[in-house]
């Protein structure tokens, strides 16, 4: 008797699979024997092959995925709603199916169909309930009663796995359709569907008792649990990200608000140290510590930082610079958005050296904002916005022009829309051959150059002050008085004893009109200053070389300011500078236009011309005599004795005899010389402004145009059209502008300014009716007349980049200057929107770290 050999485990499993396959085959044959009219419902090998195309069912929306890709159920691009169809793209061919119609589902026999199977399981079986099921040839149809299974005790169990196909009029098993992956396990309910309505109860009963159905149901439930768990993990992970995002957004809103306040107030950020709760750690960290005393959120944040519970330490200098740039970019974006809407703009430029000896160029943008006016019927506003500092490596006209053109390109401001350029009177700026204005005019002839009126007026005073020896000697003596008293605390105390609560003002070489402050004090307190000098000169306690020198200097200055010539010069210069200073202040108004500037300059010129008369000189002598009586000094001009070297004359030529009278000589050599130099300088330095006024002048009094002949108005319009014409492009049409002005002149009040006319057009929404007038007035109001805005930025530059903080980087300097200059725009920035994207990035980093720790 031979020894019995035991089969292996693999052989047992193979024998079991064959037995189950034979049982399924026998069950099918048995049903065929019982119901011969049914016919064979099995699937041939050819029917089991995956078709490339399936009839597309009507659907409202479809989702496309690639066969074989890894599917993330929570991916926003794969999110599908109930009732929607699914489109699968396979090898370049499109296959569409509906969630509720299993007959349209693709074959899932290939390994790359897991993502489709996951989608269908996540969606779940969708049973057809409210439907008029069609009848077959035997007048039988599907009944919704098959969705329930009646047990032996009378209870009913819902068959969630049973699905009805509307397109194929057949039923399928949900789990067997999805999880049958071999040909041996295929059945009618998992392949083509069954429509044997007469024997449907028996077919369903036999199918749900089969081993293959039990295995597929288990796979369905297992995958459903896995997907549900994954869904919960993803939702929990997403919830953590949202929490972290909200937390960091609240923290960053406070930090950004703090940066905005420090920048607007020109306060320093950093200190000696960069650690919390240490002395000398700077204003930023100190204010953070202050916030933590009253804000629980900041208190918890600092607690995490101190205990090293977070790797995100957002209080260092890098974050401060990042937040400064964040605010600065937001402000500039707001400005540029308004500038793009306005279309036409002008630039105002000026240069100065900072504390680090770097040449900084400030750029200011000027435009007319009419967007809000047309919507809200508010008066239009002329905007001048600071756009930052630009370091210059080359201060020549060509180098500065290249820098300006590059900046305009970076800000997406077309140079074709540039209509005005305003600079100081430097040769590299206003040069007729190689200046910035000339090179920009070569690119765009419509960019009209206007020298700064305030700077030109300063040069008028400078020219007059250096025109003669007497004027230069006068200002030299005034400066020596200030230097003498300010050089010693003892002398300053003596001066304060005679003039309490008033200090002697120094002269300023760069701002001549401001010297009125120095002359105003001398004009009103000359007697007290003279008494202070005499007291120091008579002080016998001052001994030694320094004391004697001080007394001698006091005597010299006392004799100088007590001379009647100095008194007359003081009165003359005080009157001239007072008028110049008044005009200079008016020229620095933000809403000043060219016509008003010219009107102010004409009044100043008229004042100078009126004073250049014998009557004007007599009036100055009269005021000087009153001041001399108060000081008890002789009120007469002493003749100056000068030894003239006699020259031998070869020919007898008649020459003018020198003036011997002291008053006549002073009037000719000083009084008339100063006024002549000032009047001539006004005419020369404001020629460009007069030329531009001749082009736009007729627009300053539109109401009066109704009294002019149409031909005369058309001539002015043609001149303006030519000025605003370049190549094939022109801003206005002369004939249309003439007709528009004649119509609108009757509708506006008398004396209406260009700004009033533009307000009228915007208020009643008439740009479509008067388009050329609307454009011409916008260009006119865009033209600048001064560079005062750039001078203001230089004041901020001195506050930000000081001698101690001279190493600040250019980006931070530019950002802080923008916050300080544009504080009104900075105050309107929505911090919540500003930091949302920034906080989202930070939250994703922190959530990623937390998720890694969780899985570890």
C-alpha positions in Angstrom: 0.0 0.0 0.0 1.6 3.3 -1.1 2.0 6.2 1.2 -0.7 9.0 0.9 0.7 12.4 -0.3 -0.9 15.6 1.3 -1.7 18.5 -1.2 -0.1 21.9 -0.6 -2.1 25.0 0.4 -1.9 26.5 -3.1 -3.3 23.3 -4.6 -6.2 23.3 -2.1 -7.1 26.9 -3.0 -6.9 26.1 -6.7 -9.2 23.1 -6.3 -11.6 25.2 -4.3 -11.7 27.9 -7.0 -12.4 25.3 -9.7 -15.1 23.9 -7.6 -16.8 27.3 -7.1 -16.5 28.0 -10.8 -18.1 24.6 -11.6 -21.0 25.4 -9.2 -21.6 28.8 -10.9 -21.6 27.0 -14.3 -24.0 24.3 -13.0 -26.3 26.9 -11.5 -26.5 28.7 -14.9 -27.2 25.4 -16.7 -29.9 24.5 -14.2 -31.7 27.8 -14.7 -31.4 27.3 -18.5 -33.0 23.9 -18.0 -35.8 25.3 -15.9 -36.4 28.3 -18.2 -35.5 27.4 -21.8 -37.2 30.5 -23.1 -34.7 32.7 -21.4 -31.8 31.9 -23.7 -28.1 32.2 -22.9 -27.3 35.4 -20.9 -23.6 34.6 -20.5 -21.1 36.9 -22.0 -18.7 35.8 -24.8 -15.1 36.7 -24.7 -15.6 39.3 -27.4 -18.4 40.9 -25.3 -16.1 41.1 -22.3 -13.5 43.3 -24.1 -13.5 47.0 -23.2 -15.0 49.1 -26.0 -13.3 52.3 -26.8 -16.5 54.3 -27.1 -19.8 54.1 -25.4 -23.0 56.1 -26.2 -22.9 59.4 -24.4 -25.8 59.9 -22.1 -27.3 63.4 -21.7 -25.9 65.2 -18.6 -25.6 68.7 -17.3 -22.0 68.5 -16.5 -19.1 66.0 -16.8 -15.8 65.4 -15.1 -12.7 64.2 -17.0 -9.9 62.1 -15.6 -7.0 60.2 -17.2 -7.0 56.4 -17.1 -4.3 55.1 -14.8 -3.7 58.3 -12.8 -3.7 58.3 -9.0 -7.0 59.7 -7.8 -7.2 61.9 -4.8 -10.8 61.8 -3.7 -10.5 65.3 -2.1 -9.0 66.8 -5.2 -11.1 69.8 -6.1 -10.8 69.0 -9.8 -12.4 65.6 -9.3 -15.3 66.7 -7.1 -18.6 65.3 -8.6 -22.1 65.9 -7.5 -25.0 63.4 -7.3 -26.7 63.0 -10.6 -23.8 64.2 -12.7 -22.1 62.1 -15.4 -18.5 60.9 -15.4 -16.3 61.1 -18.5 -13.2 58.9 -18.7 -10.6 59.6 -21.3 -8.9 56.3 -22.4 -6.0 56.3 -25.0 -7.3 59.5 -26.6 -10.9 58.3 -26.9 -13.7 59.7 -24.7 -16.0 57.4 -22.7 -18.9 58.8 -20.8 -21.0 57.2 -18.2 -23.6 58.1 -15.6 -23.4 57.3 -11.9 -27.0 56.1 -12.0 -26.7 53.9 -15.1 -24.3 50.9 -14.6 -24.7 49.9 -18.3 -22.6 52.9 -19.2 -19.8 52.1 -16.8 -16.5 51.0 -18.4 -15.0 47.6 -17.9 -13.0 47.4 -14.7 -10.9 44.4 -15.6 -7.7 46.3 -16.1 -5.4 47.3 -13.2 -5.5 51.0 -14.1 -9.2 51.4 -13.2 -8.9 51.8 -9.5 -9.5 55.5 -9.5 -12.9 55.0 -11.3 -13.8 52.3 -8.9 -13.0 54.6 -6.0 -15.2 57.3 -7.4 -18.1 55.0 -7.9 -17.8 53.6 -4.4 -17.5 57.0 -2.8 -20.6 58.1 -4.7 -22.5 54.9 -3.8 -25.2 53.0 -5.6 -28.0 55.1 -7.1 -31.3 53.3 -7.5 -34.0 54.4 -10.0 -37.3 54.8 -8.1 -39.6 57.2 -9.9 -39.5 55.9 -13.5 -42.0 54.4 -15.9 -40.2 51.1 -16.5 -40.7 49.7 -20.1 -42.4 46.3 -20.7 -40.9 43.5 -22.7 -42.5 41.4 -25.3 -44.3 39.4 -22.6 -45.7 42.5 -21.0 -43.4 42.2 -18.1 -41.2 44.9 -16.6 -38.9 45.7 -13.7 -40.5 46.4 -10.3 -39.1 48.4 -7.5 -40.2 45.5 -5.1 -37.0 43.8 -6.2 -35.0 46.4 -4.2 -36.2 44.6 -1.1 -35.5 41.0 0.1 -38.2 39.3 2.3 -36.7 37.1 5.0 -38.2 34.0 6.5 -39.6 35.9 9.5 -41.4 38.4 7.3 -38.8 41.2 7.7 -37.5 43.1 4.6 -33.8 43.9 3.9 -32.9 46.6 1.4 -30.8 45.4 -1.5 -28.5 48.5 -1.9 -26.4 46.6 -4.4 -29.2 46.2 -7.0 -29.2 48.8 -9.7 -31.5 49.4 -12.7 -30.1 50.7 -16.0 -32.4 53.0 -17.8 -30.5 52.9 -21.1 -30.2 49.1 -21.2 -33.5 48.1 -19.4 -31.6 45.7 -17.2 -30.4 45.2 -13.6 -26.9 44.9 -12.3 -25.2 44.1 -9.1 -23.2 47.1 -7.9 -20.5 45.3 -6.0 -20.0 42.5 -8.6 -19.9 45.1 -11.4 -17.1 46.9 -9.7 -15.0 44.2 -8.1 -15.2 41.3 -10.6 -11.7 41.3 -12.1 -11.5 37.9 -13.8 -13.5 36.3 -16.6 -14.3 33.3 -14.5 -16.3 35.4 -12.0 -18.4 37.2 -14.6 -22.2 36.8 -14.5 -25.2 38.4 -16.1 -25.6 40.9 -13.2 -21.9 41.9 -13.3 -21.5 42.1 -17.1 -24.4 42.9 -19.5 -27.2 42.9 -17.0 -30.2 40.8 -16.7 -33.7 41.6 -18.0 -35.5 38.3 -17.3 -38.3 39.9 -15.4 -40.3 36.6 -15.2 -37.5 34.8 -13.2 -35.9 37.9 -11.6 -36.8 36.9 -8.1 -35.1 33.5 -8.5 -32.1 35.1 -10.2 -31.6 37.7 -7.4 -32.0 35.1 -4.7 -29.4 32.8 -6.3 -27.0 35.6 -6.9 -27.1 37.1 -3.4 -26.3 33.6 -2.0 -23.3 33.0 -4.2 -19.8 33.1 -2.7 -18.6 35.5 -5.4 -21.2 38.0 -4.4 -20.2 37.7 -0.7 -16.6 38.3 -1.6 -17.4 41.3 -3.8 -19.7 42.8 -1.1 -16.9 42.5 1.4 -14.5 44.3 -1.0 -17.1 47.0 -1.5 -17.6 47.6 2.3 -13.8 47.4 3.0 -13.1 50.0 0.3 -16.0 52.2 1.5 -14.5 52.1 5.0 -11.1 53.0 3.7 -12.4 55.9 1.7 -14.5 57.1 4.6 -11.5 57.0 6.9 -9.4 58.8 4.3 -12.1 61.4 3.8 -12.2 62.0 7.6 -8.4 62.3 7.7 -8.5 64.7 4.8 -11.2 66.8 6.4 -9.4 66.8 9.7 -6.2 67.8 8.0 -8.0 70.5 6.0 -9.7 71.7 9.2 -6.2 72.0 10.9 -5.0 74.0 7.9 -8.0 76.3 8.2 -7.4 76.8 11.9 -3.7 77.5 11.3 -4.5 79.8 8.5 -6.9 81.8 10.6 -4.5 81.9 13.5 -1.6 83.2 11.5 -3.8 85.6 9.7 -4.9 87.1 13.0 -1.2 87.3 14.2 -0.1 88.8 10.9 -2.9 91.4 10.9 -1.5 92.7 14.2 2.1 92.7 13.0 1.2 94.4 9.7 -0.8 97.0 11.6 2.2 97.6 13.9 4.5 97.9 10.9 2.1 100.4 9.3 2.0 102.6 12.4 5.8 102.6 12.9 6.3 103.4 9.2 3.7 106.2 9.2 5.3 107.8 12.3 8.9 107.5 11.0 10.0 105.4 14.0 12.9 103.1 14.0 12.2 99.3 14.0 15.3 97.6 15.3 17.4 98.1 18.3 20.6 96.6 19.7 19.2 93.2 20.2 16.5 91.0 18.5 15.3 89.1 21.5 12.0 89.5 23.3 11.9 91.0 26.8 15.4 92.4 26.6 16.4 96.0 27.0 17.2 97.7 23.7 15.4 95.3 21.4 13.8 98.1 19.3 10.4 99.6 18.9 8.9 96.7 17.0 9.5 94.1 19.6 8.6 96.4 22.4 5.3 97.2 20.9 4.7 93.4 20.4 5.4 92.9 24.1 3.0 95.8 24.8 0.2 94.1 22.7 0.7 90.8 24.6 -0.3 92.5 27.8 -3.8 93.1 26.6 -4.3 90.7 23.7 -4.7 87.0 24.5 -3.8 86.0 21.0 -0.5 87.8 21.1 0.1 86.5 24.6 -0.3 83.0 23.5 1.9 83.6 20.4 4.7 85.0 22.5 4.3 82.1 24.9 4.9 79.6 22.0 7.9 81.6 20.9 9.4 81.6 24.4 8.8 77.9 25.0 10.0 77.0 21.5 6.6 75.4 20.7 6.6 76.8 17.2 9.2 76.9 14.5 7.6 79.9 13.0 9.3 82.9 14.7 7.9 85.8 12.7 9.4 88.7 14.7 12.8 89.0 13.2 14.2 91.7 10.9 13.5 89.5 7.8 9.7 89.4 8.5 9.8 93.2 9.3 11.3 93.9 5.9 8.9 91.5 4.3 5.8 93.2 5.8 7.2 96.6 4.9 7.4 95.5 1.3 4.0 93.9 1.5 2.4 97.2 2.6 4.5 99.3 0.2 3.6 97.1 -2.8 -0.1 97.3 -1.8 0.1 101.1 -1.7 1.8 101.4 -5.0 -0.7 99.0 -6.6 -3.5 101.3 -5.4 -1.7 104.4 -6.8 -0.9 102.7 -10.2 -4.5 101.5 -10.5 -5.8 105.0 -10.2 -3.1 106.3 -12.6 -4.0 103.7 -15.2 -7.6 104.7 -14.9 -6.7 108.4 -15.3 -4.5 107.6 -18.4 -2.7 111.0 -18.6 0.0 111.7 -16.0 2.9 113.9 -15.3 6.2 113.1 -13.4 7.9 115.3 -10.8 11.6 114.4 -10.2 14.3 115.7 -7.9 17.6 114.4 -6.6 19.6 114.7 -3.3 22.3 112.8 -1.5 21.3 110.8 1.6 23.3 110.1 4.8 25.1 107.3 3.1 26.3 109.6 0.3 24.1 107.9 -2.3 22.4 110.0 -4.9 18.7 109.4 -4.4 16.1 110.4 -7.1 12.5 110.7 -5.9 9.7 110.2 -8.4 6.2 111.7 -7.9 3.3 110.9 -10.1 0.6 113.5 -10.8 -2.8 112.8 -12.4 -6.4 113.8 -12.3 -8.7 111.3 -10.6 -12.2 111.4 -12.2 -13.2 107.8 -11.7 -14.9 108.2 -8.3 -16.4 111.6 -9.3 -18.5 110.1 -12.2 -19.9 107.4 -9.9 -20.4 109.4 -6.7 -20.7 112.9 -8.1 -17.8 114.1 -5.8 -15.5 116.9 -6.8 -12.5 115.7 -8.9 -9.2 115.5 -7.2 -5.7 116.2 -8.5 -3.5 113.5 -7.1 0.3 113.6 -6.4 1.7 110.4 -5.2 5.1 109.3 -4.1 6.4 106.2 -5.9 9.7 105.7 -4.1 13.4 106.5 -4.2 15.8 105.3 -6.9 19.5 105.3 -6.4 21.4 106.9 -9.2 24.8 105.6 -10.4 25.0 108.2 -13.1 23.6 111.7 -12.6 24.0 112.8 -16.2 20.9 113.5 -18.4 21.3 110.3 -20.4 21.7 108.1 -17.3 18.7 109.7 -15.5 16.6 109.4 -18.7 17.3 105.7 -19.0 16.3 105.2 -15.3 13.1 107.1 -15.8 12.1 105.2 -18.9 12.9 101.9 -17.1 10.7 102.8 -14.1 7.8 103.8 -16.3 8.0 100.5 -18.1 8.1 98.5 -14.8 5.0 100.3 -13.6 3.3 99.7 -17.0 2.9 103.5 -17.5 3.2 104.2 -21.3 5.5 107.1 -22.0 2.9 108.0 -24.8 0.5 109.1 -22.0 3.1 111.3 -20.3 1.9 114.9 -20.6 4.1 116.9 -18.2 7.6 116.8 -16.6 8.7 119.1 -13.8 12.2 119.3 -12.5 14.4 121.8 -10.8 16.8 124.1 -12.7 19.8 121.8 -12.7 21.7 121.6 -16.0 21.3 117.8 -16.1 17.5 118.3 -15.8 16.6 121.4 -17.9 19.5 121.3 -20.4 18.4 122.1 -23.9 20.7 119.6 -25.6 21.5 116.8 -23.1 19.0 117.4 -20.3 16.4 114.9 -19.2 13.6 117.1 -20.5 15.1 117.3 -23.9 15.7 113.5 -24.2 12.1 112.8 -23.1 10.8 115.3 -25.5 12.6 113.5 -28.3 10.6 110.4 -27.4 7.3 112.1 -26.7 7.0 115.8 -27.8 3.7 116.0 -25.9 5.5 115.7 -22.5 5.7 119.4 -21.8 8.6 120.6 -19.6 7.7 123.0 -16.8 10.6 124.3 -14.6 9.7 124.3 -10.9 8.2 127.7 -10.2 9.2 127.7 -6.5 12.8 126.8 -7.4 12.9 129.4 -10.1 11.7 132.0 -7.7 14.5 131.0 -5.3 17.0 131.6 -8.1 15.4 135.0 -8.7 16.3 136.0 -5.1 19.7 134.3 -5.5 20.5 136.3 -8.6 19.5 139.6 -7.0 21.5 138.9 -3.8 24.7 138.4 -5.8 24.3 141.2 -8.3 26.3 143.8 -6.4 28.9 144.2 -3.7 26.6 146.0 -1.3 24.0 143.1 -1.4 26.7 140.4 -0.8 28.2 142.4 2.1 24.8 142.8 3.7 24.0 139.1 3.8 27.5 138.4 5.0 27.0 140.7 8.0 23.6 139.1 8.8 25.2 135.6 8.8 28.1 136.8 11.0 25.6 138.1 13.6 24.0 134.6 13.9 27.4 132.8 14.0 28.7 135.2 16.7 25.8 134.6 19.1 25.5 130.9 18.5 29.2 130.2 19.0 29.1 130.8 22.7 26.6 130.0 25.4 27.5 133.2 27.3 26.8 135.4 24.3 23.5 133.5 23.8 22.4 134.1 27.3 23.1 137.8 26.9 21.0 137.8 23.7 18.1 136.0 25.4 18.3 138.6 28.2 17.5 141.3 25.7 15.2 139.2 23.4 13.4 136.6 25.5 11.8 133.6 23.7 13.2 134.7 20.4 16.2 133.3 18.6 18.3 134.7 15.8 17.7 132.8 12.6 20.5 131.6 10.3 20.6 132.1 6.6 20.0 129.2 4.2 21.9 129.0 1.0 19.5 126.6 -0.7 16.2 128.4 0.2 16.7 132.1 -0.3 13.1 133.0 0.3 13.3 131.5 3.8 15.8 134.2 4.8 12.8 136.4 5.5 12.7 134.7 8.9 16.3 136.0 9.6 15.6 139.5 8.3 12.2 139.7 10.1 13.9 139.3 13.5 16.5 141.9 12.6 13.9 144.2 11.3 11.8 144.1 14.5 14.6 143.5 17.1 17.6 145.4 15.7 17.8 147.7 18.7 17.8 144.9 21.2 20.5 143.0 19.2 22.6 146.1 19.1 22.2 146.5 22.9 23.3 142.9 23.4 26.4 143.5 21.3 27.3 146.7 23.2 26.9 144.8 26.5 29.3 142.2 25.4 31.8 144.8 24.1 31.7 146.7 27.4 32.0 143.6 29.6 35.4 144.1 31.4 35.2 140.5 32.8 36.0 139.1 29.4 39.8 138.9 29.5 42.4 137.0 27.8 42.9 136.4 24.1 39.4 134.8 23.7 37.7 137.5 25.7 39.3 140.4 24.0 38.6 138.8 20.6 34.9 138.4 21.6 34.7 142.1 22.6 36.4 143.3 19.4 34.0 141.2 17.3 31.1 142.6 19.2 32.3 146.2 18.6 32.8 145.4 14.9 29.3 143.9 14.5 27.8 146.7 16.5 29.3 149.3 14.2 28.1 147.3 11.2 24.5 146.9 12.1 24.2 150.5 13.5 25.2 152.1 10.2 22.4 153.7 8.3 23.4 151.9 5.1 22.8 148.6 6.8 19.4 149.8 8.1 18.3 150.9 4.6 19.5 147.6 3.2 17.6 145.7 5.9 14.4 147.6 5.1 14.8 147.0 1.3 15.6 143.3 1.5 12.8 142.7 4.1 10.2 144.2 1.8 11.5 142.2 -1.2 11.8 138.9 0.6 8.4 139.3 2.3 6.8 139.5 -1.1 8.9 136.7 -2.6 8.1 134.5 0.4 4.3 135.1 0.1 4.4 134.2 -3.6 6.5 131.1 -2.9 4.0 129.8 -0.4 1.2 130.3 -2.8 3.1 128.5 -5.6 3.4 125.4 -3.4 -0.3 124.8 -3.1 -1.2 121.3 -4.2 -4.1 122.5 -6.4 -2.3 125.4 -8.1 -2.5 125.5 -11.9 -0.3 127.3 -14.4 -2.7 130.3 -14.8 -2.8 131.0 -11.1 1.0 130.6 -10.9 1.5 133.1 -13.7 -0.9 135.5 -12.0 1.0 135.3 -8.8 4.3 135.9 -10.6 2.8 138.9 -12.4 1.8 140.4 -9.1 5.4 139.9 -7.8 6.9 141.4 -10.9 4.5 144.3 -10.6 5.6 144.8 -7.0 9.3 144.9 -8.1 8.6 147.3 -10.9 6.6 149.6 -8.7 9.4 149.7 -6.1 12.0 150.5 -8.8 11.2 154.2 -8.8 12.5 157.2 -6.9 9.2 157.2 -4.9 9.9 153.6 -3.9 13.4 154.5 -2.8 12.2 157.4 -0.8 9.7 155.2 1.0 12.5 152.8 2.0 14.5 155.7 3.3 11.5 156.9 5.3 11.1 153.5 7.0 14.8 153.3 7.6 14.9 156.7 9.3 12.1 155.6 11.7 14.2 152.6 12.6 17.3 154.7 13.0 15.5 157.1 15.4 14.6 154.1 17.6 18.2 153.0 17.7 19.4 156.6 18.2 21.8 156.6 15.3 22.4 159.2 12.6 19.9 158.8 9.8 22.1 159.7 6.8 24.2 157.9 4.4 27.9 158.5 4.8 29.9 159.1 1.6 32.5 156.4 0.9 35.9 157.9 0.3 37.8 155.8 -2.2 41.2 156.8 -3.5 41.0 156.6 -7.2 44.3 156.0 -9.1 44.7 158.6 -11.8 45.2 157.1 -15.3 47.1 158.8 -18.1 44.8 159.4 -21.0 46.2 159.2 -24.5 43.2 160.8 -26.1 40.8 163.2 -24.7 37.6 161.2 -24.2 34.6 162.5 -22.4 33.5 160.1 -19.6 30.7 160.1 -17.1 31.5 161.8 -13.9 31.2 159.5 -10.8 28.2 160.1 -8.6 29.3 162.1 -5.6 26.0 162.2 -3.6 25.9 159.3 -1.1 22.1 158.7 -1.5 22.3 158.8 -5.3 25.2 156.5 -5.3 23.5 154.0 -3.0 20.3 154.1 -5.1 22.1 153.4 -8.3 24.7 150.9 -7.0 22.4 149.0 -4.7 18.7 149.7 -4.8 18.2 149.8 -8.6 20.8 147.1 -9.2 19.0 144.6 -6.9 15.5 145.4 -8.4 16.8 145.3 -12.0 18.4 141.9 -11.4 15.2 140.5 -9.8 12.9 141.8 -12.6 15.2 140.4 -15.3 15.5 137.0 -13.6 11.7 136.8 -13.4 11.3 137.4 -17.1 14.0 134.9 -18.0 13.2 132.0 -15.7 9.4 131.9 -16.3 9.5 132.0 -20.1 8.6 128.3 -20.4 5.6 128.7 -18.2 4.4 131.6 -20.2 4.7 129.6 -23.4 2.6 126.8 -22.0 0.0 129.3 -20.8 -0.3 130.7 -24.3 -1.3 127.3 -25.5 -3.8 126.4 -22.7 -4.7 130.0 -21.7 -8.1 130.2 -23.5 -9.4 127.2 -21.3 -9.0 129.2 -18.1 -12.1 131.3 -18.8 -14.4 129.1 -20.8 -17.5 131.2 -20.0 -16.0 134.2 -21.9 -15.7 132.2 -25.1 -19.3 132.7 -25.8 -18.5 136.4 -26.5 -15.7 135.5 -29.0 -15.9 134.8 -32.7 -15.9 131.1 -33.7 -12.9 131.7 -35.9 -10.9 133.1 -33.0 -11.8 130.1 -30.8 -10.8 127.7 -33.6 -7.4 129.3 -33.9 -6.7 128.6 -30.2 -8.0 125.0 -30.6 -5.7 124.5 -33.6 -2.7 125.6 -31.6 -3.7 123.2 -28.8 -4.2 120.3 -31.3 -0.8 120.9 -32.7 0.8 120.9 -29.2 -1.0 117.6 -28.4 -0.1 115.9 -31.7 2.6 113.4 -32.3 2.9 111.4 -35.5 -0.4 109.8 -36.4 -1.8 110.3 -32.8 -3.5 113.3 -31.4 -5.4 113.8 -28.2 -8.1 116.2 -29.4 -9.8 117.3 -32.6 -9.7 121.1 -33.0 -13.0 121.6 -34.8 -14.9 119.3 -32.4 -13.3 121.1 -29.4 -14.4 124.5 -30.8 -18.0 123.4 -31.1 -18.0 121.8 -27.7 -16.6 124.9 -26.0 -19.2 127.1 -27.7 -21.9 124.9 -26.3 -20.6 124.4 -22.8 -19.7 128.1 -22.4 -23.4 129.0 -22.1 -24.0 126.4 -19.4 -21.3 127.2 -16.9 -21.2 130.2 -14.5 -19.1 133.2 -15.0 -15.5 132.9 -13.7 -15.6 129.1 -13.6 -12.0 127.7 -13.5 -10.9 124.7 -15.6 -11.5 122.5 -12.5 -15.0 123.9 -12.1 -15.8 123.0 -15.7 -14.4 119.5 -15.3 -16.5 119.1 -12.2 -19.5 120.2 -14.1 -18.9 117.6 -16.9 -18.4 114.8 -14.3 -21.3 115.8 -12.1 -23.8 115.6 -14.9 -22.0 112.7 -16.6 -21.3 114.6 -19.9 -18.0 113.1 -21.0 -19.7 111.6 -24.0 -21.2 114.9 -25.0 -18.0 116.9 -24.6 -15.2 114.3 -25.0 -12.5 116.7 -26.4 -13.2 119.3 -23.6 -13.0 116.5 -21.1 -9.6 115.4 -22.4 -8.2 118.9 -22.8 -9.1 119.9 -19.2 -7.7 116.7 -17.8 -4.4 117.3 -19.5 -4.3 120.9 -18.4 -4.8 120.0 -14.7 -2.3 117.2 -15.0 0.6 119.7 -15.7 2.6 120.4 -12.5 4.1 123.7 -11.6 6.4 122.9 -8.7 8.4 120.1 -7.1 7.3 120.7 -3.5 6.1 117.0 -3.2 9.6 115.8 -3.9 11.1 118.2 -1.4 8.7 116.7 1.2 10.1 113.2 0.4 13.6 114.5 1.1 12.5 115.5 4.6 11.3 111.9 5.1 14.6 110.6 3.7 16.5 112.5 6.4 14.2 111.0 9.1 14.5 107.4 7.9 18.1 107.2 6.7 20.0 109.0 9.4 23.7 109.1 10.2 23.2 106.2 12.7 20.9 104.2 10.3 22.9 104.9 7.1 23.2 101.1 6.2 19.4 100.6 5.7 18.9 98.6 2.5 17.3 100.4 -0.5 14.1 98.3 -0.6 13.4 99.0 3.1 14.2 102.7 2.6 11.8 102.8 -0.3 9.1 101.0 1.6 9.3 103.1 4.8 9.3 106.3 2.7 6.2 105.1 0.9 4.5 104.4 4.2 5.4 107.8 5.6 4.6 109.8 2.4 1.4 107.9 1.5 0.0 107.5 5.0 -3.5 108.3 3.8 -3.5 105.5 1.3 -1.8 103.2 3.8 -4.6 103.8 6.3 -7.2 102.6 3.8 -5.4 99.3 3.1 -7.6 96.3 4.1 -5.3 94.3 6.3 -7.4 91.2 6.2 -7.2 90.9 2.4 -3.5 91.9 2.4 -2.4 89.1 4.7 -4.8 86.3 3.6 -2.4 84.9 0.9 0.6 85.4 3.2 -1.1 83.6 6.1 -2.2 80.8 3.8 1.4 80.1 2.8 2.6 80.1 6.4 -0.3 77.9 7.6 0.5 75.3 4.9 4.1 75.1 6.2 3.0 74.7 9.8 0.3 72.1 8.9 2.8 70.1 6.9 5.1 69.9 9.9 2.2 68.9 12.2 1.0 66.2 9.8 4.5 64.7 9.6 4.7 64.6 13.3 1.2 63.0 13.5 2.0 60.1 11.1 5.3 59.5 12.9 
